[in-house]
């Protein structure tokens, strides 16, 4: 992972996707595993020049989870975490989350060899993620409020 080289120190901003669908009458969200430790997370990444935050989140959904769909430019919530870098350093990050209603699930995608993906109920997804702020956002997600 190469960080933007802008000379900044301190907290960094990332954009993430809550990829969702309805099966029957239940909402499901798609989690992916992190590359390094295999933890369950949402797709997220750095800002992209020329893209809105919501567009950047949709790009991460494609690259990390292999899904495309309709992204809503409404922030669902923000969570913070410490990104572990190669040398054991930690970089504080805040992640703004955007909902992506999944329309297409791809069989191949850029990071398929590096991650697993799994659809889960909101309750199960909230239990699987390590971050309590992210868990709260997932547990309270209601697409009817969009």
C-alpha positions as CSV (number, residue, x, y, z in Angstrom):
1,X,0.0,0.0,0.0
2,X,1.5,3.3,-1.1
3,X,0.3,6.3,0.9
4,X,-0.3,9.7,-0.8
5,X,3.1,11.6,-0.5
6,X,1.8,15.0,0.4
7,X,4.0,15.6,3.5
8,X,1.0,15.6,5.8
9,X,1.2,14.1,9.3
10,X,-1.7,13.1,11.5
11,X,-5.2,11.9,10.6
12,X,-5.9,10.8,7.1
13,X,-9.3,10.5,5.4
14,X,-10.5,7.4,3.5
15,X,-13.8,6.6,1.8
16,X,-15.6,3.3,2.3
17,X,-18.6,1.4,0.9
18,X,-21.4,-0.3,2.7
19,X,-22.4,-2.6,-0.1
20,X,-26.0,-3.8,0.4
21,X,-28.8,-5.8,-1.1
22,X,-32.2,-7.2,-0.2
23,X,-32.8,-10.9,-0.1
24,X,-36.5,-11.7,0.7
25,X,-37.3,-9.0,3.2
26,X,-33.8,-9.0,4.8
27,X,-31.0,-6.5,4.3
28,X,-27.6,-8.0,3.7
29,X,-24.2,-6.3,3.5
30,X,-21.0,-7.5,1.9
31,X,-17.9,-7.7,3.9
32,X,-14.4,-8.4,2.7
33,X,-11.3,-9.6,4.4
34,X,-8.3,-7.3,5.0
35,X,-5.2,-8.2,3.0
36,X,-2.8,-8.4,5.9
37,X,-4.6,-10.0,8.8
38,X,-7.8,-11.4,7.2
39,X,-10.2,-9.4,9.4
40,X,-13.7,-8.7,8.2
41,X,-14.0,-5.1,7.0
42,X,-15.9,-2.9,4.5
43,X,-14.2,-1.9,1.2
44,X,-12.3,1.4,1.8
45,X,-9.5,3.4,0.4
46,X,-7.8,6.7,-0.3
47,X,-9.4,9.7,-2.1
48,X,-9.1,9.6,-5.9
49,X,-8.2,12.7,-7.9
50,X,-11.1,13.8,-10.0
51,X,-13.6,11.6,-8.1
52,X,-16.2,12.5,-5.5
53,X,-16.0,10.8,-2.2
54,X,-19.0,8.6,-3.1
55,X,-17.4,7.7,-6.5
56,X,-14.1,6.8,-4.7
57,X,-16.2,4.5,-2.3
58,X,-17.8,2.8,-5.3
59,X,-14.4,2.2,-6.9
60,X,-13.2,0.5,-3.7
61,X,-16.4,-1.7,-3.8
62,X,-15.4,-2.8,-7.3
63,X,-11.7,-3.3,-6.6
64,X,-11.9,-5.0,-3.2
65,X,-15.3,-6.7,-3.3
66,X,-16.0,-7.2,-7.0
67,X,-19.4,-5.5,-7.0
68,X,-20.9,-2.6,-8.9
69,X,-24.1,-0.7,-8.2
70,X,-25.7,2.6,-7.3
71,X,-23.8,4.7,-4.8
72,X,-25.7,7.3,-2.8
73,X,-23.7,10.4,-2.0
74,X,-25.1,10.5,1.6
75,X,-22.6,9.7,4.3
76,X,-23.9,6.9,6.5
77,X,-21.4,7.6,9.2
78,X,-17.8,8.0,10.0
79,X,-15.5,5.6,11.9
80,X,-11.9,5.8,12.9
81,X,-9.1,3.2,13.0
82,X,-5.3,2.9,13.0
83,X,-4.0,1.6,9.7
84,X,-1.0,-0.6,10.2
85,X,1.9,0.2,7.9
86,X,4.7,-2.1,6.8
87,X,7.2,-1.1,9.5
88,X,4.7,-1.6,12.4
89,X,3.8,2.1,12.3
90,X,0.2,3.2,12.7
91,X,-1.5,5.8,10.8
92,X,-4.8,7.3,12.2
93,X,-7.5,7.3,9.7
94,X,-11.2,8.4,9.5
95,X,-13.5,6.7,7.1
96,X,-16.6,8.3,5.6
97,X,-19.0,5.5,4.6
98,X,-21.3,5.6,1.6
99,X,-24.1,3.1,0.7
100,X,-23.8,1.2,-2.5
101,X,-26.9,-0.8,-3.6
102,X,-25.3,-3.7,-5.4
103,X,-26.6,-4.4,-8.9
104,X,-23.9,-6.7,-10.2
105,X,-21.6,-9.3,-8.5
106,X,-18.6,-10.0,-10.6
107,X,-16.8,-13.4,-10.8
108,X,-13.4,-11.7,-11.2
109,X,-12.2,-8.4,-9.9
110,X,-8.8,-6.7,-9.2
111,X,-8.3,-7.9,-5.6
112,X,-9.9,-11.4,-5.9
113,X,-6.7,-13.2,-5.1
114,X,-6.0,-11.1,-2.0
115,X,-9.4,-11.1,-0.3
116,X,-12.5,-13.1,0.5
117,X,-16.0,-11.6,0.4
118,X,-19.2,-12.7,2.2
119,X,-22.8,-11.5,2.4
120,X,-24.1,-11.2,5.9
121,X,-27.1,-10.0,7.8
122,X,-26.6,-6.6,9.5
123,X,-26.5,-8.2,12.9
124,X,-23.9,-10.7,11.9
125,X,-21.8,-8.2,10.0
126,X,-21.8,-5.9,13.1
127,X,-20.5,-8.8,15.2
128,X,-17.8,-9.8,12.6
129,X,-16.1,-6.3,12.3
130,X,-13.5,-5.4,15.0
131,X,-14.3,-1.7,15.1
132,X,-17.1,-0.7,17.5
133,X,-18.0,2.5,15.5
134,X,-18.2,0.5,12.3
135,X,-20.3,-2.2,14.0
136,X,-22.7,0.5,15.2
137,X,-23.1,1.9,11.7
138,X,-23.7,-1.5,10.2
139,X,-26.2,-2.5,13.0
140,X,-28.2,0.6,12.5
141,X,-28.1,0.7,8.7
142,X,-31.6,1.3,7.1
143,X,-31.7,1.8,3.3
144,X,-35.3,3.2,3.7
145,X,-33.7,6.3,5.3
146,X,-31.6,7.1,2.2
